[in-house]
């Protein structure tokens, strides 16, 4: 099962919600919007590609909170240990990914 390749970025659609698209060509991976049900539960619509790609995208999106939690733990570990000769590139990548998840990048 192969998901839509990244990197992905969230784009605001105004009152229509957000769309997650690939950075390089703008191909949509998913659209997130509020439903008009009693609970106003956000709805994620898988976009484009085969059913298998949509399924893989859904699993990747569902794993995002766990992935962020793991990345935050890695970042804390890097900061606490302050390993001499540690990878500045890895540290930068971890920081940028956390910022992106928080909508800062």
C-alpha positions in Angstrom: 0.0 0.0 0.0 1.6 3.3 -1.1 0.4 6.7 0.0 0.6 10.0 -2.0 4.3 11.0 -1.8 5.1 14.0 0.3 6.0 16.5 1.3 2.4 17.7 1.9 1.2 21.1 3.0 -2.2 22.3 4.4 -3.9 25.1 2.4 -6.8 27.1 3.9 -9.9 27.1 1.7 -11.6 29.8 3.7 -15.0 28.7 5.0 -14.6 25.5 3.0 -12.0 24.1 5.4 -8.5 23.0 4.5 -7.0 20.9 1.7 -3.8 18.9 2.0 -1.8 19.0 -1.2 1.6 17.8 -2.4 4.2 20.6 -2.3 5.8 19.9 -5.7 2.7 19.8 -8.0 -0.3 20.7 -5.8 -2.1 17.3 -6.2 -4.6 17.0 -3.4 -4.2 14.2 -0.9 -7.2 15.1 1.4 -9.8 17.8 2.2 -10.7 18.5 5.8 -14.0 20.4 6.6 -16.7 20.5 9.2 -19.7 18.5 8.6 -23.1 20.0 9.0 -24.2 17.4 11.6 -25.2 18.0 15.1 -21.7 17.6 16.4 -19.8 19.5 13.7 -17.3 16.7 13.4 -14.5 17.4 10.9 -14.7 15.3 7.8 -11.7 14.2 5.8 -12.3 13.4 2.1 -9.6 11.4 0.4 -8.7 12.9 -3.0 -7.6 11.4 -6.3 -5.6 8.3 -7.0 -6.6 4.7 -6.6 -8.6 3.3 -3.8 -5.4 1.8 -2.4 -3.7 5.2 -2.5 -6.7 6.8 -0.7 -6.6 4.0 1.9 -2.8 4.5 2.4 -3.4 8.3 2.8 -6.1 7.7 5.4 -3.8 5.5 7.4 -1.0 8.1 7.2 -3.3 10.8 8.4 -4.6 8.6 11.2 -1.0 8.0 12.3 -0.1 11.7 12.3 -0.8 12.3 16.1 1.3 9.3 17.0 4.1 10.3 14.7 4.1 13.8 16.2 4.2 12.4 19.7 7.2 10.2 18.8 9.0 13.1 17.1 8.5 15.3 20.2 10.0 12.5 22.3 13.0 12.3 20.0 13.4 16.1 20.1 13.3 16.1 23.9 15.9 13.3 24.0 18.2 15.2 21.6 17.9 18.4 23.8 18.5 16.5 27.1 21.4 14.5 25.9 23.1 17.3 23.9 25.2 14.7 22.2 28.6 16.2 21.0 29.0 15.8 17.3 25.2 15.2 17.0 23.6 15.7 13.7 22.6 19.3 13.2 20.8 18.3 10.1 18.7 15.8 12.0 18.0 18.3 14.7 16.9 20.9 12.1 14.7 18.3 10.4 13.0 17.3 13.6 12.4 21.0 14.6 11.0 21.9 11.1 8.7 18.8 11.1 7.3 19.8 14.6 6.7 23.4 13.4 5.0 22.1 10.3 2.7 19.9 12.4 1.8 23.0 14.5 1.1 25.1 11.4 4.2 27.3 11.9 6.1 26.3 8.7 
